[in-house]
Amino acid sequence: MKGFVEFLKEKIVVGFAIGFIMAGAVSKLVTALVTDIINPILGLILSKTKSLESMYLQIAGAKILWGDFISALIDFLIISFVVYLLVKAVTRLDDKTKK
């Protein structure tokens, strides 16, 4: 990991490219986790629907897709937490290499 951190420091453009590729992969993984595992479980717990994303509130002729919003929020929170952990780990390694 130490070599990876040094590589990112030296090759900042390549580091950004690697970061974008990894972010895309993490995003796809988290979206699959939320869509395929978390949403069906929450859908069963909260009501008898197939998925959290299919939950809505009908007001007159409008459908308020609150389940879809909650799904996107869960997705965002998990990705934010993963990014936080990665930044914290890289910062910790950077501090160790400076000592």
Secondary structure by P-SEA (a helix, b strand, c coil): caaaaaaaaacaaaaaaaaaaaaaaaaaaaaaaaaccaaaaaaaaaccccccccbbbbccccccaaaaaaaaaaaaaaaaaaaaaaaaaaaaaaaaaac
